[in-house]
Amino acid sequence: MKASVYKSETPRCRSVLRGIVLTFTFTFWCGDLGNAADVKVLSSPALRGVVSEIGRQFEGATGHRLVAEFEVFAVLKRRIDAGEAFDIAILSPAMIDDLINLRKVAPDTRADLGRHGIGLGVRTGIAKPEVSSVEAFKRTMLNAMSVAYFKEGTAGIHFLSVLDRLGITKDMTSKLKAYDTTGVVQALTKGEAELVVAGIGTIAALPGIEVVGGFPAELQDYTTYTAGVSATSEQPEATRSLFGFFVAPTAAQVTKAHGLEPTR
């Protein structure tokens, strides 16, 4: 008799328990939305696509909001050094290491997200020049009317060193145009520059501009993108949650889709 009573009561108990769990979950979720945080990410323009996609996943799952600002590494590092608050920074490995030493980034959050090579871009619809070999690259440079690059970007610094290696710096000096992030787009779309040199991910993220191709292997250089969480974030739980999305195994699909290679 006791066993019979126990069995007959089990479905009703389970129903009550499900109701309690659902009520608790709903209350917790609503409370979380009511305390939604803005998580500030400072990143290179090369990772605009990656940050945007990870942000959509994060926002959909947590109710928090990702607020991203994109600039070249040097500019972002200066802003942080000057005291600007942030929650997650995506910079070069050396810059993140420096911020860890300065106790501005939590050391247990340092993570390499991937790397991009350097390439050339042209305005959408324009014929793409040949850059598959060193000789083809050199010829394209000498035939170009003007070449834009980011004046403070690591890609620009490497590009200038490549011109030296090829012995064409003097020939190229009058053709080179240095711009900030927004200036490059305007230069190409308005015809002020014929080509742009930048990280491949950066070029791919620029509106109205297409990737021609990467530098030949003999001239190539890679930029690694490393993330770190602010040691003084005002919303540490939301920030750590977002960081988890960046380093989760599923993030590899996002980074690969946007042209990042795994670091070696």
Short mmCIF file of the C-alpha atoms (twelve columns), coordinates in Angstrom:
data_MODEL
# 
_entry.id   MODEL 
# 
loop_
_atom_site.group_PDB 
_atom_site.id 
_atom_site.type_symbol 
_atom_site.label_atom_id 
_atom_site.label_alt_id 
_atom_site.label_comp_id 
_atom_site.label_asym_id 
_atom_site.label_seq_id 
_atom_site.Cartn_x 
_atom_site.Cartn_y 
_atom_site.Cartn_z 
_atom_site.pdbx_PDB_model_num 
ATOM 1   C CA . MET A 1   0.000  0.000  0.000   1 
ATOM 2   C CA . LYS A 2   2.769  2.418  0.877   1 
ATOM 3   C CA . ALA A 3   4.562  1.670  -2.387  1 
ATOM 4   C CA . SER A 4   1.346  2.317  -4.334  1 
ATOM 5   C CA . VAL A 5   0.831  5.688  -2.660  1 
ATOM 6   C CA . TYR A 6   4.462  6.671  -3.349  1 
ATOM 7   C CA . LYS A 7   4.165  5.885  -7.063  1 
ATOM 8   C CA . SER A 8   0.910  7.726  -7.503  1 
ATOM 9   C CA . GLU A 9   2.348  10.828 -5.884  1 
ATOM 10  C CA . THR A 10  5.549  10.908 -7.985  1 
ATOM 11  C CA . PRO A 11  4.148  12.578 -11.183 1 
ATOM 12  C CA . ARG A 12  2.471  15.298 -9.138  1 
ATOM 13  C CA . CYS A 13  5.689  15.934 -7.174  1 
ATOM 14  C CA . ARG A 14  7.661  16.130 -10.371 1 
ATOM 15  C CA . SER A 15  5.154  18.601 -11.793 1 
ATOM 16  C CA . VAL A 16  5.451  20.785 -8.718  1 
ATOM 17  C CA . LEU A 17  9.231  20.624 -8.862  1 
ATOM 18  C CA . ARG A 18  9.243  21.616 -12.540 1 
ATOM 19  C CA . GLY A 19  7.044  24.583 -11.700 1 
ATOM 20  C CA . ILE A 20  9.396  25.679 -8.945  1 
ATOM 21  C CA . VAL A 21  12.443 25.357 -11.226 1 
ATOM 22  C CA . LEU A 22  10.783 27.274 -14.072 1 
ATOM 23  C CA . THR A 23  9.639  30.014 -11.705 1 
ATOM 24  C CA . PHE A 24  13.125 30.321 -10.235 1 
ATOM 25  C CA . THR A 25  14.747 30.369 -13.693 1 
ATOM 26  C CA . PHE A 26  12.367 33.019 -14.984 1 
ATOM 27  C CA . THR A 27  12.881 35.159 -11.887 1 
ATOM 28  C CA . PHE A 28  16.655 34.813 -12.144 1 
ATOM 29  C CA . TRP A 29  16.642 35.644 -15.881 1 
ATOM 30  C CA . CYS A 30  14.457 38.716 -15.441 1 
ATOM 31  C CA . GLY A 31  16.602 39.863 -12.560 1 
ATOM 32  C CA . ASP A 32  19.691 39.428 -14.745 1 
ATOM 33  C CA . LEU A 33  18.135 41.480 -17.537 1 
ATOM 34  C CA . GLY A 34  17.215 44.138 -15.018 1 
ATOM 35  C CA . ASN A 35  20.899 44.367 -14.066 1 
ATOM 36  C CA . ALA A 36  22.257 44.157 -17.607 1 
ATOM 37  C CA . ALA A 37  25.779 45.523 -17.918 1 
ATOM 38  C CA . ASP A 38  27.624 47.273 -20.727 1 
ATOM 39  C CA . VAL A 39  30.934 45.478 -21.302 1 
ATOM 40  C CA . LYS A 40  33.478 47.718 -23.035 1 
ATOM 41  C CA . VAL A 41  35.870 46.084 -25.488 1 
ATOM 42  C CA . LEU A 42  38.832 47.881 -27.056 1 
ATOM 43  C CA . SER A 43  40.043 46.114 -30.195 1 
ATOM 44  C CA . SER A 44  41.900 46.430 -33.469 1 
ATOM 45  C CA . PRO A 45  39.648 47.074 -36.502 1 
ATOM 46  C CA . ALA A 46  40.926 43.746 -37.863 1 
ATOM 47  C CA . LEU A 47  38.712 41.928 -35.375 1 
ATOM 48  C CA . ARG A 48  35.543 43.933 -36.012 1 
ATOM 49  C CA . GLY A 49  33.763 40.924 -37.518 1 
ATOM 50  C CA . VAL A 50  34.881 38.557 -34.760 1 
ATOM 51  C CA . VAL A 51  33.945 40.955 -31.954 1 
ATOM 52  C CA . SER A 52  30.550 41.682 -33.522 1 
ATOM 53  C CA . GLU A 53  29.650 37.999 -33.919 1 
ATOM 54  C CA . ILE A 54  30.849 37.029 -30.438 1 
ATOM 55  C CA . GLY A 55  28.946 40.040 -29.135 1 
ATOM 56  C CA . ARG A 56  25.689 38.843 -30.688 1 
ATOM 57  C CA . GLN A 57  26.127 35.423 -29.086 1 
ATOM 58  C CA . PHE A 58  26.977 36.953 -25.715 1 
ATOM 59  C CA . GLU A 59  24.085 39.401 -25.732 1 
ATOM 60  C CA . GLY A 60  21.586 36.744 -26.768 1 
ATOM 61  C CA . ALA A 61  22.709 34.379 -24.017 1 
ATOM 62  C CA . THR A 62  23.141 36.829 -21.120 1 
ATOM 63  C CA . GLY A 63  21.145 39.989 -21.734 1 
ATOM 64  C CA . HIS A 64  24.301 42.068 -21.231 1 
ATOM 65  C CA . ARG A 65  25.566 44.396 -23.964 1 
ATOM 66  C CA . LEU A 66  28.965 44.509 -25.679 1 
ATOM 67  C CA . VAL A 67  30.172 48.032 -26.432 1 
ATOM 68  C CA . ALA A 68  33.146 47.945 -28.802 1 
ATOM 69  C CA . GLU A 69  35.589 50.610 -29.923 1 
ATOM 70  C CA . PHE A 70  38.035 49.895 -32.740 1 
ATOM 71  C CA . GLU A 71  41.428 51.536 -33.272 1 
ATOM 72  C CA . VAL A 72  44.978 50.514 -34.099 1 
ATOM 73  C CA . PHE A 73  47.008 48.991 -31.278 1 
ATOM 74  C CA . ALA A 74  49.192 52.029 -30.627 1 
ATOM 75  C CA . VAL A 75  46.228 54.363 -30.161 1 
ATOM 76  C CA . LEU A 76  44.379 51.966 -27.860 1 
ATOM 77  C CA . LYS A 77  47.478 51.369 -25.746 1 
ATOM 78  C CA . ARG A 78  47.987 55.117 -25.298 1 
ATOM 79  C CA . ARG A 79  44.383 55.511 -24.200 1 
ATOM 80  C CA . ILE A 80  44.696 52.746 -21.628 1 
ATOM 81  C CA . ASP A 81  48.035 54.095 -20.374 1 
ATOM 82  C CA . ALA A 82  46.349 57.478 -19.943 1 
ATOM 83  C CA . GLY A 83  43.770 55.904 -17.638 1 
ATOM 84  C CA . GLU A 84  40.823 55.089 -19.897 1 
ATOM 85  C CA . ALA A 85  38.572 52.436 -18.393 1 
ATOM 86  C CA . PHE A 86  37.854 49.216 -20.290 1 
ATOM 87  C CA . ASP A 87  36.646 45.706 -19.576 1 
ATOM 88  C CA . ILE A 88  38.429 43.660 -22.254 1 
ATOM 89  C CA . ALA A 89  41.352 44.743 -24.419 1 
ATOM 90  C CA . ILE A 90  42.460 42.956 -27.588 1 
ATOM 91  C CA . LEU A 91  45.975 44.114 -28.419 1 
ATOM 92  C CA . SER A 92  49.356 42.695 -29.390 1 
ATOM 93  C CA . PRO A 93  50.851 40.043 -27.065 1 
ATOM 94  C CA . ALA A 94  53.570 42.446 -25.907 1 
ATOM 95  C CA . MET A 95  51.037 45.152 -25.062 1 
ATOM 96  C CA . ILE A 96  48.864 42.779 -23.041 1 
ATOM 97  C CA . ASP A 97  51.963 41.540 -21.214 1 
ATOM 98  C CA . ASP A 98  52.869 45.130 -20.395 1 
ATOM 99  C CA . LEU A 99  49.378 45.782 -19.028 1 
ATOM 100 C CA . ILE A 100 49.673 42.642 -16.913 1 
ATOM 101 C CA . ASN A 101 52.949 43.933 -15.480 1 
ATOM 102 C CA . LEU A 102 51.227 47.244 -14.752 1 
ATOM 103 C CA . ARG A 103 48.418 45.317 -13.029 1 
ATOM 104 C CA . LYS A 104 45.846 46.701 -15.441 1 
ATOM 105 C CA . VAL A 105 45.021 43.268 -16.898 1 
ATOM 106 C CA . ALA A 106 44.356 40.105 -14.888 1 
ATOM 107 C CA . PRO A 107 47.191 37.656 -15.699 1 
ATOM 108 C CA . ASP A 108 44.943 34.570 -15.662 1 
ATOM 109 C CA . THR A 109 42.917 35.976 -18.588 1 
ATOM 110 C CA . ARG A 110 45.707 36.366 -21.172 1 
ATOM 111 C CA . ALA A 111 44.628 34.500 -24.327 1 
ATOM 112 C CA . ASP A 112 45.769 34.525 -27.955 1 
ATOM 113 C CA . LEU A 113 42.726 34.640 -30.239 1 
ATOM 114 C CA . GLY A 114 44.517 34.139 -33.565 1 
ATOM 115 C CA . ARG A 115 46.638 35.922 -36.135 1 
ATOM 116 C CA . HIS A 116 46.310 37.724 -39.469 1 
ATOM 117 C CA . GLY A 117 48.831 38.258 -42.221 1 
ATOM 118 C CA . ILE A 118 49.319 41.569 -44.044 1 
ATOM 119 C CA . GLY A 119 47.763 42.168 -47.434 1 
ATOM 120 C CA . LEU A 120 46.619 44.646 -50.056 1 
ATOM 121 C CA . GLY A 121 43.137 45.969 -50.743 1 
ATOM 122 C CA . VAL A 122 41.381 47.913 -53.510 1 
ATOM 123 C CA . ARG A 123 38.067 49.648 -53.893 1 
ATOM 124 C CA . THR A 124 35.267 47.182 -54.642 1 
ATOM 125 C CA . GLY A 125 34.882 46.622 -58.396 1 
ATOM 126 C CA . ILE A 126 38.422 47.674 -59.288 1 
ATOM 127 C CA . ALA A 127 40.699 45.166 -61.074 1 
ATOM 128 C CA . LYS A 128 42.972 43.378 -58.609 1 
ATOM 129 C CA . PRO A 129 46.733 43.533 -59.266 1 
ATOM 130 C CA . GLU A 130 49.050 40.532 -58.991 1 
ATOM 131 C CA . VAL A 131 50.854 40.023 -55.674 1 
ATOM 132 C CA . SER A 132 51.485 36.262 -55.605 1 
ATOM 133 C CA . SER A 133 55.287 36.519 -55.878 1 
ATOM 134 C CA . VAL A 134 57.963 38.937 -54.728 1 
ATOM 135 C CA . GLU A 135 58.537 40.196 -58.263 1 
ATOM 136 C CA . ALA A 136 54.807 40.596 -58.879 1 
ATOM 137 C CA . PHE A 137 54.415 42.467 -55.590 1 
ATOM 138 C CA . LYS A 138 57.327 44.766 -56.416 1 
ATOM 139 C CA . ARG A 139 55.935 45.446 -59.874 1 
ATOM 140 C CA . THR A 140 52.487 46.238 -58.432 1 
ATOM 141 C CA . MET A 141 54.014 48.713 -56.012 1 
ATOM 142 C CA . LEU A 142 56.019 50.478 -58.705 1 
ATOM 143 C CA . ASN A 143 53.016 50.631 -61.047 1 
ATOM 144 C CA . ALA A 144 50.631 51.990 -58.422 1 
ATOM 145 C CA . MET A 145 49.751 55.669 -58.512 1 
ATOM 146 C CA . SER A 146 49.283 55.832 -54.718 1 
ATOM 147 C CA . VAL A 147 49.308 53.460 -51.733 1 
ATOM 148 C CA . ALA A 148 47.583 54.119 -48.407 1 
ATOM 149 C CA . TYR A 149 48.526 52.590 -45.075 1 
ATOM 150 C CA . PHE A 150 47.739 53.115 -41.400 1 
ATOM 151 C CA . LYS A 151 50.241 55.572 -40.028 1 
ATOM 152 C CA . GLU A 152 50.390 53.938 -36.573 1 
ATOM 153 C CA . GLY A 153 49.566 50.343 -37.414 1 
ATOM 154 C CA . THR A 154 52.043 47.462 -37.133 1 
ATOM 155 C CA . ALA A 155 51.218 46.513 -40.737 1 
ATOM 156 C CA . GLY A 156 52.314 49.954 -41.925 1 
ATOM 157 C CA . ILE A 157 55.624 49.696 -40.109 1 
ATOM 158 C CA . HIS A 158 56.312 46.302 -41.668 1 
ATOM 159 C CA . PHE A 159 55.255 47.564 -45.103 1 
ATOM 160 C CA . LEU A 160 57.827 50.360 -44.990 1 
ATOM 161 C CA . SER A 161 60.514 47.852 -44.015 1 
ATOM 162 C CA . VAL A 162 59.502 45.663 -46.987 1 
ATOM 163 C CA . LEU A 163 59.967 48.598 -49.365 1 
ATOM 164 C CA . ASP A 164 63.480 48.985 -47.949 1 
ATOM 165 C CA . ARG A 165 64.218 45.283 -48.483 1 
ATOM 166 C CA . LEU A 166 63.044 45.548 -52.087 1 
ATOM 167 C CA . GLY A 167 65.161 48.664 -52.629 1 
ATOM 168 C CA . ILE A 168 62.228 50.789 -53.814 1 
ATOM 169 C CA . THR A 169 61.692 53.170 -50.901 1 
ATOM 170 C CA . LYS A 170 62.932 56.152 -52.907 1 
ATOM 171 C CA . ASP A 171 60.654 55.261 -55.834 1 
ATOM 172 C CA . MET A 172 57.650 54.894 -53.523 1 
ATOM 173 C CA . THR A 173 58.063 57.912 -51.249 1 
ATOM 174 C CA . SER A 174 55.885 60.268 -53.315 1 
ATOM 175 C CA . LYS A 175 53.171 57.590 -53.671 1 
ATOM 176 C CA . LEU A 176 52.770 56.729 -49.995 1 
ATOM 177 C CA . LYS A 177 49.864 58.174 -48.020 1 
ATOM 178 C CA . ALA A 178 49.529 57.620 -44.276 1 
ATOM 179 C CA . TYR A 179 46.045 57.778 -42.746 1 
ATOM 180 C CA . ASP A 180 44.170 57.051 -39.552 1 
ATOM 181 C CA . THR A 181 41.513 54.309 -39.496 1 
ATOM 182 C CA . THR A 182 38.628 56.254 -41.040 1 
ATOM 183 C CA . GLY A 183 40.880 58.114 -43.454 1 
ATOM 184 C CA . VAL A 184 41.870 54.940 -45.320 1 
ATOM 185 C CA . VAL A 185 38.292 54.159 -46.334 1 
ATOM 186 C CA . GLN A 186 37.696 57.689 -47.557 1 
ATOM 187 C CA . ALA A 187 40.999 57.708 -49.440 1 
ATOM 188 C CA . LEU A 188 40.108 54.627 -51.473 1 
ATOM 189 C CA . THR A 189 36.424 55.356 -52.037 1 
ATOM 190 C CA . LYS A 190 37.212 58.918 -53.191 1 
ATOM 191 C CA . GLY A 191 40.099 57.819 -55.392 1 
ATOM 192 C CA . GLU A 192 42.801 59.532 -53.340 1 
ATOM 193 C CA . ALA A 193 44.624 56.202 -53.065 1 
ATOM 194 C CA . GLU A 194 44.692 53.219 -55.416 1 
ATOM 195 C CA . LEU A 195 45.785 50.530 -52.943 1 
ATOM 196 C CA . VAL A 196 45.728 50.044 -49.191 1 
ATOM 197 C CA . VAL A 197 48.174 47.998 -47.138 1 
ATOM 198 C CA . ALA A 198 46.889 46.633 -43.824 1 
ATOM 199 C CA . GLY A 199 46.154 43.450 -41.932 1 
ATOM 200 C CA . ILE A 200 43.991 41.154 -44.040 1 
ATOM 201 C CA . GLY A 201 41.274 41.160 -41.378 1 
ATOM 202 C CA . THR A 202 41.302 44.952 -41.277 1 
ATOM 203 C CA . ILE A 203 40.897 45.199 -45.051 1 
ATOM 204 C CA . ALA A 204 38.068 42.670 -45.044 1 
ATOM 205 C CA . ALA A 205 36.223 44.737 -42.423 1 
ATOM 206 C CA . LEU A 206 36.503 48.028 -44.333 1 
ATOM 207 C CA . PRO A 207 33.297 48.966 -46.195 1 
ATOM 208 C CA . GLY A 208 33.593 49.219 -49.967 1 
ATOM 209 C CA . ILE A 209 37.067 47.641 -50.050 1 
ATOM 210 C CA . GLU A 210 38.105 44.141 -51.169 1 
ATOM 211 C CA . VAL A 211 41.145 42.058 -50.273 1 
ATOM 212 C CA . VAL A 212 43.565 41.611 -53.196 1 
ATOM 213 C CA . GLY A 213 45.673 39.036 -51.383 1 
ATOM 214 C CA . GLY A 214 48.331 38.591 -48.756 1 
ATOM 215 C CA . PHE A 215 51.972 39.556 -49.077 1 
ATOM 216 C CA . PRO A 216 54.128 36.837 -50.670 1 
ATOM 217 C CA . ALA A 217 55.446 34.363 -48.086 1 
ATOM 218 C CA . GLU A 218 58.971 35.798 -48.297 1 
ATOM 219 C CA . LEU A 219 57.632 39.254 -47.350 1 
ATOM 220 C CA . GLN A 220 54.817 38.244 -45.018 1 
ATOM 221 C CA . ASP A 221 54.478 39.169 -41.384 1 
ATOM 222 C CA . TYR A 222 51.771 38.203 -38.918 1 
ATOM 223 C CA . THR A 223 49.957 40.098 -36.210 1 
ATOM 224 C CA . THR A 224 48.731 38.092 -33.234 1 
ATOM 225 C CA . TYR A 225 45.664 39.327 -31.369 1 
ATOM 226 C CA . THR A 226 45.744 38.745 -27.619 1 
ATOM 227 C CA . ALA A 227 42.877 39.409 -25.221 1 
ATOM 228 C CA . GLY A 228 42.912 40.264 -21.549 1 
ATOM 229 C CA . VAL A 229 40.358 41.278 -18.923 1 
ATOM 230 C CA . SER A 230 40.747 44.512 -16.999 1 
ATOM 231 C CA . ALA A 231 41.905 43.943 -13.437 1 
ATOM 232 C CA . THR A 232 39.638 46.800 -12.322 1 
ATOM 233 C CA . SER A 233 36.492 46.098 -14.344 1 
ATOM 234 C CA . GLU A 234 33.382 47.539 -12.684 1 
ATOM 235 C CA . GLN A 235 31.291 44.550 -13.855 1 
ATOM 236 C CA . PRO A 236 33.663 41.600 -13.394 1 
ATOM 237 C CA . GLU A 237 31.046 38.851 -13.683 1 
ATOM 238 C CA . ALA A 238 29.643 40.102 -17.004 1 
ATOM 239 C CA . THR A 239 33.159 40.766 -18.286 1 
ATOM 240 C CA . ARG A 240 34.421 37.302 -17.381 1 
ATOM 241 C CA . SER A 241 31.320 35.859 -19.008 1 
ATOM 242 C CA . LEU A 242 32.076 37.663 -22.274 1 
ATOM 243 C CA . PHE A 243 35.725 36.617 -22.093 1 
ATOM 244 C CA . GLY A 244 34.497 33.032 -21.861 1 
ATOM 245 C CA . PHE A 245 32.744 33.443 -25.203 1 
ATOM 246 C CA . PHE A 246 35.988 34.644 -26.818 1 
ATOM 247 C CA . VAL A 247 37.991 31.636 -25.619 1 
ATOM 248 C CA . ALA A 248 35.321 28.924 -25.885 1 
ATOM 249 C CA . PRO A 249 35.991 26.088 -28.381 1 
ATOM 250 C CA . THR A 250 33.065 27.313 -30.498 1 
ATOM 251 C CA . ALA A 251 34.815 30.673 -30.972 1 
ATOM 252 C CA . ALA A 252 37.276 28.951 -33.314 1 
ATOM 253 C CA . GLN A 253 34.525 28.718 -35.925 1 
ATOM 254 C CA . VAL A 254 33.951 32.472 -35.702 1 
ATOM 255 C CA . THR A 255 37.628 33.420 -35.889 1 
ATOM 256 C CA . LYS A 256 38.233 31.075 -38.828 1 
ATOM 257 C CA . ALA A 257 35.218 32.487 -40.692 1 
ATOM 258 C CA . HIS A 258 36.769 35.945 -40.380 1 
ATOM 259 C CA . GLY A 259 40.184 34.899 -41.644 1 
ATOM 260 C CA . LEU A 260 42.119 34.402 -38.421 1 
ATOM 261 C CA . GLU A 261 44.675 31.632 -38.308 1 
ATOM 262 C CA . PRO A 262 45.485 29.719 -35.108 1 
ATOM 263 C CA . THR A 263 48.634 30.951 -33.388 1 
ATOM 264 C CA . ARG A 264 51.591 28.583 -33.487 1 
# 
